[in-house]
Amino acid sequence: MHTSTDVFAKARDHDRADLLAAARAADVLPYFHVLQSPALPIVEMEGAERIMLGSNNYLGLTGDERVMQGAEDALHRYGTGLTGSRLLNGTIPLHLELEREIAEWMDTEDAIVFTTGHQANVGTLGTLLGPADTVIVDSGDHASILDGCTLSRAKLRPFRHNRLDKLEKMLERAQADGGGVLVVVDGVFSMEGDIAPLVEICELCERYGARLMVDEAHAAGVLGRRGAGTAELLGVADRVDLRMGTFSKSLASCGGFVAGPSDVIEYLRISSRAFLFTASAVPAAVGAAQAALRVLRSDDGPALLERVLANARLLRDGLHERGFAVVEPQSLPDHAGVQDGAPGVQARDGDGGEGLHPRDGDGGERTIVTPIVPVLVGDDWQAALLWRALYDAGVFVNTALHPAVPPGGALLRTSVMATHDAATLERALDAFTHVKHAFEAEHGPLPGPGEG
């Protein structure tokens, strides 16, 4: 007997099929382009050199000799793969060393390493939460967080991006839900590039008795004096219950981790299906991540952090001056715990300009720009056309379209590395200028500074 509906029908008749076909026909599809070289500031992509402004390689360590040596040493010692889960035959000394070093870096009791960052979020949330619990999430949270929440079958209460009043309303409603309450937010949001107001979020969680988990994937290895993330930068590391991070950004490898109390981490080790029932990461990935973390924690680390955040300022300010709609430098709260002297933190002068020094106790406002600098375009089709023009001009950026962003909120997501030099970024900015003039002559004006 045949069913009345073919389960494969959705693959032929989905709502984006026509748009996808049109983008392919016009050769403006911004996805699945082939990288033919290492992920460096300038890459070979589909037969041409292009300035890479679409990588999460924030510290530029994928090309670092020490990191490559770490991968090579692990490869030669342990082979190409471990062919089993961590539970059974897939744990090697590198895993245990890396977990210990991550816990020291995050200043937590323990840490657990997952094969991917997606599994770290899904495996943690799907294990700690159950149908009787409530999970409160920012609408801008990463998809892996939402996947973990769905898997857990906990009651999901989303709130509008970075709106503390909406978060408090969800916390109030959760009081009547019964069960435990967990708030989960990104430290740095992967599309917007902005920072969660963790000081205030911690205060709300403490007031309502909720636990807090922060996804530091785009902040670990970027923010704070030691690069330990948003919680470190904002001085609330000891008030955040769980901190998640990945190896596929600043740590130049692939994998994920969760750091927190030893009893919670041990529970994940024996209960998380995403940890127990997947193959252990290949040794080279673990060795590379450990080597990258050691570079970050060495005397070379602070200079890398300074450089990537200085490059973020340079790119953001350059795009702003050239008439693009980009994020404003984000103000940091004037709370006692916020780090003075952290890389990338600048004081806003009285005339509105940006100084070159951290706040020196005069009460002035401090700001920061993360390595993610989104350029608002608005219309999906225009974003694809603008992406193609930049690609042809020798600059690769990422494109975020609905449903990754709200309707009418299409953007080009640019990002920088510590290893970009000023001359390369200026070349990229010149390309943006030329492309903008030609694009607007044919398609009309793009959003400008202050819009969006």
Secondary structure, DSSP 8 states (H G I E B T S, - for coil): ---SS-TTHHHHH-TTHHHHHHHHHTT---S---B-S-SSSEEEETTEEEEE-S---TT-GGG-HHHHHHHHHHHHHH-S---S-TTTT---HHHHHHHHHHHHHHTSSEEEEESSHHHHHHHHHHHH--TT-EEEEETT--HHHHHHHHHHT-EEEEE-TT-HHHHHHHHHHHTTT-S-EEEEEESB-TTT--B--HHHHHHHHHHHT-EEEEE-TTTTTTSSTTS--HHHHTT-GGG-SEEEEESSSTTSSS-EEEEE-HHHHHHHHHH-HHHHTS----HHHHHHHHHHHHHHTSTTHHHHHHHHHHHHHHHHHHHHHTT--B---EEE---TTS-TT-TT-EEB-TTS-B-SS---SS---EEE--SEEEEEEESHHHHHHHHHHHHHTTEE-EEE-TTTS-TT-EEEEEE--TT--HHHHHHHHHHHHHHHHHHHHHH-----TT--
